[in-house]
Amino acid sequence: MTNWLIHTFIKDYENIQDEQVRYSYGILTTIMGLVCNTFLCLLKVISGMMIHSVSIMSDGFNNLSDGLSCLITLIGFKVANKPADEEHPFGHGRMEYIVSFISCIIIFVVIYGLLKESITKLIHPEKIIFNNVLFVLLLASVLVKVWMCFYNKKLGEQLNNLAMKTASQDARNDAFATLLSIVAMVLACVYPNIPFDGTAGILLSFFLFYSAFGMAKEIVSAILGNPIDPEIAEEIKTEILSDPQIHGIHDLMLHEYGPNTMFGSAHCEMDSDISLMQAHEIVDEAERHILEKYHVQMSLHVDPLEKDTPRSLAYKKIIIETLQQLDSKLSMHDLRLVPGKNHMNLFFDVIVPFKCKYKNAEIQKAIEDAFLSQPQHMHIHITFEHGFIGGNL
């Protein structure tokens, strides 16, 4: 079913990097969600009124909120598809995150209403009227939501679209909610003196709150800025280092302005005696390759790399060994030796993980102590910084 819809309504459906194709996917997803949720809302609200079940009616209003979310998502896709302009030179891709967050707010509002009504039903329960036809229809609605869950999950992962992933989780929650409501309805008919309907509504409220909170947290994290995916970072590093004249790379940053809209920068270590024109041509070529292959607009900075000498290699070894004794994730780069009048200046950067238990001053002192045994007096100048790659923070 999913493949048929994609092949039928989306032209050039395999070119998911194209913004127009992504827009078509978004339109198809939201229209399907709007149609399915409107149908389920009417079915459940009418069914709940007929059998006096608050959990069924609340589940129907939950579908209504999903339908409204689809409308908001449709607007979001339209705005996100707008090209970059003077006021938004990086495009409008982040609108997808904002739309997803608005959807979460709607879910929270629905959860509040569901919890309030369920508590009322718990205190003042009403008799549930069982109906075989409605029972079968409600079971069918579960199957519809299960299909919507897998449909949105498949497209969300394929397009790396947070709004679709959010819709997938919401559809999964709806299927669970309807099943819980059906079980409560059956139990309430068998044991009319026990308020199963209100209890099920309260349990459902807490489950939906937990899920919605997780979705909101993920969306806020994306808006604030997530760390770089280690796999993407490694692929970009490999691409840059494929040129033999680039000896190393550090300070890699990637900034996401919506799915598949990324800007980045990095420092490339190259021999200090290479000409400026040649260095420019090398990094310019690397930037073009990354844009074509990964759709990331990179800005590469050239760091002149002094040729290693026995002295610099010995100093570098002392620094690395000292850092590894403190924390295996500590690293350094850009070592420069600048002789002073009666001392040697060491300039270098140290990358400190966010969870490192040592403060910068403690790391500085440990390195200074490691050089006390050197015959020449040393002045240690360290620039401390954090990494930007996920999993190594």
Number of C-alpha atoms within 10 A of each C-alpha: 7 14 8 8 12 18 12 10 13 17 13 13 16 12 11 17 15 12 18 16 17 20 20 20 22 25 21 17 23 23 16 17 24 21 12 18 27 19 16 26 24 16 18 26 21 16 21 22 13 15 18 19 28 26 33 30 24 28 27 26 23 26 29 21 22 27 24 18 26 27 18 17 28 22 17 22 23 17 17 21 20 15 13 13 10 7 7 10 9 17 19 21 24 19 21 27 26 18 24 25 23 15 26 27 16 16 22 19 12 23 25 14 14 24 21 15 17 26 16 12 21 18 11 10 21 18 15 22 15 17 11 8 9 17 15 10 14 21 14 13 23 20 12 16 25 18 18 25 23 17 21 25 23 16 19 21 12 11 18 16 20 22 25 26 23 26 28 24 19 26 27 19 20 24 23 18 25 23 17 19 27 20 14 23 28 17 16 23 16 12 11 16 11 14 20 24 32 29 20 21 30 22 15 26 23 15 16 21 18 11 17 24 16 13 23 20 14 17 22 15 13 18 18 8 13 16 18 20 13 14 11 13 17 13 13 21 18 12 15 24 17 12 13 9 14 19 14 17 20 18 17 19 18 23 16 20 20 21 17 18 18 18 17 15 18 20 18 24 21 21 16 14 10 12 9 10 8 10 20 14 11 17 21 14 12 20 20 15 18 18 14 10 10 15 15 22 19 23 15 20 17 19 19 17 19 16 11 11 9 8 10 16 13 11 17 19 12 14 21 17 14 19 21 12 10 15 15 13 14 19 17 19 17 17 21 17 15 11 12 11 6 9 13 15 17 18 16 18 16 23 19 24 20 12 9 14 11 13 9 16 9 12 20 18 11 16 18 17 11 14 17 11 9 9 8 11 14 17 16 15 15 17 13 15 15 14 19 21 20 13 10 16 15
